[in-house]
């Protein structure tokens, strides 16, 4: 945590501008009500994805972080671990939801190469690190309410900065930082206890950005798809699946699509635990990277 604050102090100026604009445009009701009203239905704010934005474990959704409604502010924090046969992944971060309209998030990702680091010439236990600053704006619709066939639609931007630019360039990436753009549509069909999400992502990130951005043969953004389906077993329990397509830019290593099977449980209205089986395919020439995903989210 001691390295987290200095990085956040360098948050891009556009995030501060969004915060100011949303604060000035806050509904008058929010000035009279409890600012942290926590009025959302359980699990309808999603969980924290590995990018830090709210959604599923692997995919970004149009949901807005925190439990605040359109008359309040929501906050959430997460910690995520993914254990694979040859690698270890860890993510932690925070996000804020402003009046169920705007979401701002920060996530720190750490990717431990363990013994693979030696085989790659990086040294045993070499860890790739990345910071992700993101913003999301709800444009129309509502996840739960309103027209039963009108989804909540949101656009997002995720700016990613590798802390290992010389290394990712050495493996073939052209840049150590890059920006993804997302368009998401999410709807909970209450009568069927079914949530469906689709997301389109413009990206040039290699392995989500941990191996840099672009390559000599693919410098431009490509359009990728993220899909999620979840079934609500009860007010507190959800099961589901996700699929996420990936660009395949680097000549030295194939990059596969990702998918998972997950279960989320709201222990209390503020604490949600998510567990999943994930298949991340081939990573840096090592195939069959399948394992366990565990995440804890604290939301207010």
C-alpha positions, 0 to 999 in steps of 0.5 A: 500500500505504501506505493499506492498513494504516489501513483494515485497522486498522478491520476490523469487530469481528465478524471479530476475534471469528471469528478468536478463536473458530476459533483456540480451536476448532482441532483438536488435531492442528493444534497438533502438525503444521506449521501451514501444511501446504499439503496441498490438491490443486492448484487446489482452493482456487479463485482470488481473486474480484474481491470477495476471497473465494475462488472464480472470477474473478467468482463466490464459491465455497464453497472456503476460501482458502489451501492449508491443510487441516483441520489447518492455516492457509492464506494467499493474496494476489491482484492483478487487472486488468480492461481494458474499452473505456471503463474500467479495474478493479483489485483487490488483497487478502489472505485467510486460511483457518482449518483449512479451515473459516473464511475471512476476506478483505479486498479493495480495488477501484479503478474508473478512469472514464478519459475517461468521467469527463469525460462523467459530470461527475466529471473525467477519470480519476476513480476509484471506490474500495471496501473489502470485508471478508468472512467465509465458513464451511464448513457441510458437505461437501468439494469433493473428498472424501466423498460424490461427490454431496455438495457443499461448502456454505458461507455468507458475508458481505461488508461493502462500504464505498464511499470515494466516498459523496457521489458514489454518492448523487449518481448515485442510490444511497441508501447508501455501504455495504452487506452481501451474504450468500451461500450456495454449493455447490461440488463437483469430480467427480474421475472427470470432471475437472469442477467445478460451483458455484452461489451465491445472493447477497442484495445491493443493490449497484450494480455490485458496490457501486462505485456504492453500494447501493440506490436510491429505487425499490429499497432492499431486498436482491434474490436473485441467482445465480452459476454456474460450470463448470470442466474440469480439463485437467491437474493444473495447468490448468483452463478454464471459464465463469461467469455472474452475475446483477445487480440493476438499481437505478439509474434513470440507468444500466442494469445487465447480468448478467456472464459470462466464459470463463476459464483458470487455470494453477498455475505452482507449487503457490503461484502461479496465473495466471488469464486470462479474456474478460469481458462486463460489459455496460452500465456507467454508460450505456456499453454493450458493456464487454467485455475482458480479465481477468488475475489472479495469486494467491499461496497458501500 
